[in-house]
Amino acid sequence: MIKVVGLMGSPRIGGNSDMLLDAALAGAMEAGGSVEKIIVEKLDLHGCRECDSCMNAGTCKFRDDMELIYKLIDELDVMIISSPVFFSGVPGQLKMLIDRCQCIWARKFINGEKIGGGKKRVGGILLVGGRERTHFDSLILTFKTFFISIDVELMSQLTFASIDKKAAILDHPSALKDAKELGSKLVNLVKKRE
Ligand SMILES: Cc1cc2nc3c(=O)[nH]c(=O)nc-3n(C[C@H](O)[C@H](O)[C@H](O)COP(=O)(O)O)c2cc1C
């Protein structure tokens, strides 16, 4: 079974990122994926303290909901992240999760491990912002860096600018359809690998 993990990065549950991710996961499920959705806002997380204890051990010393995320990152075939732009960056809750993956970075870049056992893993991002398109630039760079660190290849990205109010994405002519297609495309890419 192709394992698809969706990270919903907005603290506004039922908002634009949430709807986009639901559409993408529906597409992934239709294509045959087994999907798991994580609402980052609901996780109990600490921020990275840069204590460097992960540098040799490859594990984080904190015990919190990141234990579930680490397990999912090891197991997944497809990762889909949806996020709003906050001050041209990633919302704090999601950034905390990403920073806590420094131990995975250490496993890969210090211990030479292949995350996910070396199988081809693919990812997609769904980004939404209230203002102009340039605000996505640093966000995209953050996700590219994150995906490289966890051995997921970023294959698809969709950005929706000028979408501000809660659920305004519903007025976009193609956003949910596009997101659904992204989900099914990523699962089909993994199928080709098998
Ligand atoms: C704290 C905060 C910062 C924001 N910063 C930006 C920004 O820099 N650029 C932008 O285009 N939109 C910005 N927005 C608007 C959100 O990206 C926009 O409302 C988006 O639709 C929220 O998506 P959601 O419903 O998934 O949370 C900001 C919103 C908040 C609450």
The ligand as an SDF file (V2000), in Angstrom:
LIG
                    3D

 31 33  0  0  0  0  0  0  0  0999 V2000
    0.0790   36.0690   10.9780 C   0  0  0  0  0  0  0  0  0  0  0  0
   -0.3070   36.1710    9.5340 C   0  0  0  0  0  0  0  0  0  0  0  0
    0.6410   36.5800    8.6130 C   0  0  0  0  0  0  0  0  0  0  0  0
    0.3260   36.6210    7.2480 C   0  0  0  0  0  0  0  0  0  0  0  0
    1.3060   37.0000    6.3540 N   0  0  0  0  0  0  0  0  0  0  0  0
    1.0450   36.9800    5.0250 C   0  0  0  0  0  0  0  0  0  0  0  0
    2.0600   37.3060    4.0760 C   0  0  0  0  0  0  0  0  0  0  0  0
    3.2050   37.6250    4.4090 O   0  0  0  0  0  0  0  0  0  0  0  0
    1.7480   37.2560    2.7620 N   0  0  0  0  0  0  0  0  0  0  0  0
    0.5030   36.8970    2.3170 C   0  0  0  0  0  0  0  0  0  0  0  0
    0.3010   36.8230    1.0960 O   0  0  0  0  0  0  0  0  0  0  0  0
   -0.4920   36.5800    3.1990 N   0  0  0  0  0  0  0  0  0  0  0  0
   -0.2530   36.6080    4.5370 C   0  0  0  0  0  0  0  0  0  0  0  0
   -1.2480   36.2720    5.4450 N   0  0  0  0  0  0  0  0  0  0  0  0
   -2.5700   35.8890    4.9440 C   0  0  0  0  0  0  0  0  0  0  0  0
   -2.7770   34.3570    4.8960 C   0  0  0  0  0  0  0  0  0  0  0  0
   -1.7420   33.7390    4.1710 O   0  0  0  0  0  0  0  0  0  0  0  0
   -4.1260   34.0810    4.2160 C   0  0  0  0  0  0  0  0  0  0  0  0
   -5.1810   34.5890    5.0140 O   0  0  0  0  0  0  0  0  0  0  0  0
   -4.3660   32.6190    3.9150 C   0  0  0  0  0  0  0  0  0  0  0  0
   -5.5140   32.4970    3.0960 O   0  0  0  0  0  0  0  0  0  0  0  0
   -4.5980   31.8090    5.1850 C   0  0  0  0  0  0  0  0  0  0  0  0
   -4.8160   30.4660    4.8320 O   0  0  0  0  0  0  0  0  0  0  0  0
   -5.5090   29.4050    5.8240 P   0  0  0  0  0  0  0  0  0  0  0  0
   -6.9980   29.6500    5.7350 O   0  0  0  0  0  0  0  0  0  0  0  0
   -5.1150   28.0980    5.3150 O   0  0  0  0  0  0  0  0  0  0  0  0
   -4.9520   29.6940    7.1810 O   0  0  0  0  0  0  0  0  0  0  0  0
   -0.9830   36.2820    6.8060 C   0  0  0  0  0  0  0  0  0  0  0  0
   -1.9450   35.8880    7.7660 C   0  0  0  0  0  0  0  0  0  0  0  0
   -1.6160   35.8480    9.1110 C   0  0  0  0  0  0  0  0  0  0  0  0
   -2.6690   35.4220   10.1170 C   0  0  0  0  0  0  0  0  0  0  0  0
  1  2  1  0
  2  3  1  0
  2 30  2  0
  3  4  2  0
  4  5  1  0
  4 28  1  0
  5  6  2  0
  6  7  1  0
  6 13  1  0
  7  8  2  0
  7  9  1  0
  9 10  1  0
 10 11  2  0
 10 12  1  0
 12 13  2  0
 13 14  1  0
 14 15  1  0
 14 28  1  0
 15 16  1  0
 16 17  1  0
 16 18  1  0
 18 19  1  0
 18 20  1  0
 20 21  1  0
 20 22  1  0
 22 23  1  0
 23 24  1  0
 24 25  2  0
 24 26  1  0
 24 27  1  0
 28 29  2  0
 29 30  1  0
 30 31  1  0
M  END
$$$$
